[in-house]
Each structure stands twice: as C-alpha cells, then as structure tokens.
Amino acid sequence: MKSILVTGGAGFIGSHLCKRLLNEGNKVICLDNYFTGSKKLVQDLLSCPNFRLEEHDVTHPYQKRFDIDEIYNLACPASPIHYQFDPIQTFRTSVLGAINMLDLACCCNAKILQASTSEVYGDPVVHPQTETYLGNVNTIGIRSCYDEGKRASETLFMDYHRQKKLRIKIIRIFNTYGPNMTVHDGRVVSNFIVQALKNEDITVYGTGTQTRSFQYVDDLVEGMIRMMSTEDDFTGPVNIGNPEEFTMIELAQQIIRLTGSQSKIVFRPLPSDDPRQRKPDISLAQKKLDGWKPTVSLEEGLKRTIQYFQNL
Ligand SMILES: NC(=O)c1ccc[n+]([C@@H]2O[C@H](COP(=O)([O-])OP(=O)(O)OC[C@H]3O[C@@H](n4cnc5c(N)ncnc54)[C@H](O)[C@@H]3O)[C@@H](O)[C@H]2O)c1
C-alpha cells in the first residue's frame, strides 16, 4: 500500500484524484486550506480508514509525521475569479507551495507531481501547443499571478530534480470540467450549465469564436496516475488535455440542447489577456503514458456534469 499526499485534495480535481487513489488501495492524505475546495467534496471519503484530511496551507512548511511515497501538488486556485481575488496569495501558493512540497519530497524521498497548466503557454502563437513551445505570457497582466506562478513552480521542480536528484513529474493540464466544480466557480463550463439550468442568458465573452479544448476529469485523473508511474528519469512536462476544439458558441449551443434550456446567448467584452485559442498536442502523452488519450466525449462529459448540477 502506497502512502500518497494530495495537496488541494478537497478541490474539484483533487477530490476525484483522492477517490481514485483510495479505490486503488492506497493510503491518501489530503491537505487543503479550503480556499476554493470544501470538506463536502470529500465527505464520502471520510469514513474510509485509509483517508486522512488535514487543514493546511501549503505556503507554510508541512512537518513530516509519517512516510510518504508520492505527492500530487494540486493546491492552487484555478479559476480566474478565484486566483485574481488575492493575486499575491496565488503567487505565494504556487511558489512557496512548490518549495514546501519539494522539500517535503526530499525529506521523504518521495516522488512528486506538479499540476501545471496550459496557461504557461499564455496567448499561444503556435497551434496546437507542444511541450517544446516556450509560450507567450504577459508578465504584468491580471492573469500573470497564476501563469507566472505556475511557470516558476515548473522551474523549481526542474531545479530540485537537477540539483537534488529528486524524482519529479510535471503535467500541463488543459481545461478540465466535470462533477464537483462549484456553482460559483466562474469557469466556462460550469457557468454555462448553471445559467442554462436557470434559463438565464448565457454570457459569452468576446465574439465567442475563441476556441478551447475541454477534458473530462476522469481522463485527466487517468493521465495523472499514468504520469506518476513513468520511469524515474522521465520528468515531463507533458500536456494532458483533450485536443478536440470547440468555440464558446458551440459549447453554449451544446449545453442549451442537452439541458433543454430556454436560455439565449448574449455577448460581453472579452477580459484582458484572455487567450484566443488553446489546443494540446498530446503526442508525448500518448507515447509516454501507454497510449493515454481522452475517452469521454464532450457530449457524454457534459451530460454527467449537468446531472451533477441538477442534483445539487
Ligand atoms: N481545472 C482545470 O481546468 C485546470 C487546468 C489547469 C491546471 N489546473 C490545476 O489543477 C489544480 C487543481 O485545480 P482545480 O480545478 O481542482 O481547482 P480548485 O480551485 O477546485 O482546487 C484547488 C484546491 O487547492 C486548495 N488550495 C488553494 N490554495 C491553497 C493553499 N495555499 N494551501 C492549501 N490548499 C490550497 C483549494 O482550497 C482547492 O481545494 C490546480 O493547481 C490548478 O492550477 C486545473
């Protein structure tokens, strides 16, 4: 049985990861400060003897009290409304959180995986984005606290690997959605679903022709676990996302259809620094992660997510 620490484990992705790791027979320690996550998302895991939930802010060092084999570092608000709420704390979480977890990994001789993001590519001028593309990121914009924080954390992971021979893994996650997103999360899939279920106007920013690729959370979790089990000398970064592209208008129309909603699409000004297009090249993931590829279609994933929001 492995002992696995998940930071940000009470958040959207973390809650799915904790559940999957427990189902595979591991001991899971979930650290979270509940900034955007909540105990409710891991409520059904609390009765499991192999699950331990601790309130902890990763900007502070975590004292090792037991052996840890693997660390998944997910702690960080991911939605723009949340990471822009306190940009300094967002940057501290990315950078100090990474340092504290890397130091902990050194102390336990644990393997550690960083949940990085497609935001490290900024507003990309290369399409689709491969891991070798160095990105086009504004260092001083309102999204920079998140984008640059994540870039800095990738740097730290690589430096700990080179300097301290730590076994590290970096994945770059592209837009992911699914059950356990919160109603007020502010990300596009949950926004549109919540608006559609209330028959409210669906707000599309800009012309709605900007594209995104949407990955269902189970596909991501599968990719994360496969990445953690790759050979020690493979660090990544590896893109984990769904390469199928949709415009915001197509997404809105699909959600209106699946919910049977009366909502109308309305347009609002594009927020600053909003990337125009995003699409992962997943060749490296396919090669290194045993042929990993997304298996849940947008329609199927949306149906499951809509059902979750209907039952709230
Ligand atoms: N969902 C996506 O589309 C996406 C895309 C790219 C990267 N990611 C990354 O995946 C990770 C998880 O994202 P998510 O979508 O589940 O977001 P989320 O906001 O639901 O989860 C983040 C979790 O981290 C916790 N947290 C925040 N700051 C903390 C701190 N200082 N100490 C301890 N816990 C803290 C929050 O309370 C929450 O439980 C994040 O690192 C995010 O950057 C997500």
The ligand as an SDF file (V2000), in Angstrom:
LIG
                    3D

 44 48  0  0  0  0  0  0  0  0999 V2000
   -9.4290   22.5760  -13.7660 N   0  0  0  0  0  0  0  0  0  0  0  0
   -8.6430   22.9200  -14.7450 C   0  0  0  0  0  0  0  0  0  0  0  0
   -9.1200   23.1020  -15.8760 O   0  0  0  0  0  0  0  0  0  0  0  0
   -7.1530   23.0800  -14.5380 C   0  0  0  0  0  0  0  0  0  0  0  0
   -6.3790   23.4120  -15.6520 C   0  0  0  0  0  0  0  0  0  0  0  0
   -5.0140   23.5650  -15.4800 C   0  0  0  0  0  0  0  0  0  0  0  0
   -4.4290   23.3520  -14.2460 C   0  0  0  0  0  0  0  0  0  0  0  0
   -5.2140   23.0330  -13.1850 N   0  0  0  0  0  0  0  0  0  0  0  0
   -4.5340   22.8730  -11.8890 C   0  0  0  0  0  0  0  0  0  0  0  0
   -5.0450   21.7670  -11.1700 O   0  0  0  0  0  0  0  0  0  0  0  0
   -5.0610   22.0600   -9.7820 C   0  0  0  0  0  0  0  0  0  0  0  0
   -6.4490   21.8110   -9.2190 C   0  0  0  0  0  0  0  0  0  0  0  0
   -7.3770   22.6660   -9.8920 O   0  0  0  0  0  0  0  0  0  0  0  0
   -8.9530   22.5850   -9.6590 P   0  0  0  0  0  0  0  0  0  0  0  0
   -9.5890   22.8480  -10.9540 O   0  0  0  0  0  0  0  0  0  0  0  0
   -9.2930   21.3750   -8.9050 O   0  0  0  0  0  0  0  0  0  0  0  0
   -9.1530   23.8930   -8.7710 O   0  0  0  0  0  0  0  0  0  0  0  0
   -9.8400   24.0710   -7.3470 P   0  0  0  0  0  0  0  0  0  0  0  0
   -9.8280   25.5250   -7.0490 O   0  0  0  0  0  0  0  0  0  0  0  0
  -11.1500   23.3560   -7.3080 O   0  0  0  0  0  0  0  0  0  0  0  0
   -8.8420   23.2820   -6.4010 O   0  0  0  0  0  0  0  0  0  0  0  0
   -7.7200   23.8550   -5.8090 C   0  0  0  0  0  0  0  0  0  0  0  0
   -7.6240   23.3490   -4.3800 C   0  0  0  0  0  0  0  0  0  0  0  0
   -6.4570   23.8960   -3.7750 O   0  0  0  0  0  0  0  0  0  0  0  0
   -6.7940   24.4040   -2.4880 C   0  0  0  0  0  0  0  0  0  0  0  0
   -5.8430   25.4710   -2.1450 N   0  0  0  0  0  0  0  0  0  0  0  0
   -5.7020   26.6920   -2.7290 C   0  0  0  0  0  0  0  0  0  0  0  0
   -4.6970   27.3780   -2.1480 N   0  0  0  0  0  0  0  0  0  0  0  0
   -4.1920   26.5680   -1.1710 C   0  0  0  0  0  0  0  0  0  0  0  0
   -3.1600   26.7020   -0.2210 C   0  0  0  0  0  0  0  0  0  0  0  0
   -2.4200   27.8270   -0.1260 N   0  0  0  0  0  0  0  0  0  0  0  0
   -2.9250   25.6640    0.6160 N   0  0  0  0  0  0  0  0  0  0  0  0
   -3.6710   24.5190    0.5650 C   0  0  0  0  0  0  0  0  0  0  0  0
   -4.6640   24.3450   -0.3180 N   0  0  0  0  0  0  0  0  0  0  0  0
   -4.9190   25.3570   -1.1760 C   0  0  0  0  0  0  0  0  0  0  0  0
   -8.2130   24.8960   -2.6420 C   0  0  0  0  0  0  0  0  0  0  0  0
   -8.9080   25.0650   -1.4260 O   0  0  0  0  0  0  0  0  0  0  0  0
   -8.8100   23.8010   -3.5250 C   0  0  0  0  0  0  0  0  0  0  0  0
   -9.2770   22.7250   -2.7490 O   0  0  0  0  0  0  0  0  0  0  0  0
   -4.5890   23.4970   -9.6230 C   0  0  0  0  0  0  0  0  0  0  0  0
   -3.2360   23.5070   -9.2730 O   0  0  0  0  0  0  0  0  0  0  0  0
   -4.7800   24.0760  -11.0000 C   0  0  0  0  0  0  0  0  0  0  0  0
   -3.8650   25.1040  -11.2610 O   0  0  0  0  0  0  0  0  0  0  0  0
   -6.5600   22.9040  -13.3020 C   0  0  0  0  0  0  0  0  0  0  0  0
  1  2  1  0
  2  3  2  0
  2  4  1  0
  4  5  1  0
  4 44  2  0
  5  6  2  0
  6  7  1  0
  7  8  2  0
  8  9  1  0
  8 44  1  0
  9 10  1  0
  9 42  1  0
 10 11  1  0
 11 12  1  0
 11 40  1  0
 12 13  1  0
 13 14  1  0
 14 15  2  0
 14 16  1  0
 14 17  1  0
 17 18  1  0
 18 19  2  0
 18 20  1  0
 18 21  1  0
 21 22  1  0
 22 23  1  0
 23 24  1  0
 23 38  1  0
 24 25  1  0
 25 26  1  0
 25 36  1  0
 26 27  1  0
 26 35  1  0
 27 28  2  0
 28 29  1  0
 29 30  1  0
 29 35  2  0
 30 31  1  0
 30 32  2  0
 32 33  1  0
 33 34  2  0
 34 35  1  0
 36 37  1  0
 36 38  1  0
 38 39  1  0
 40 41  1  0
 40 42  1  0
 42 43  1  0
M  CHG  2   8   1  16  -1
M  END
$$$$
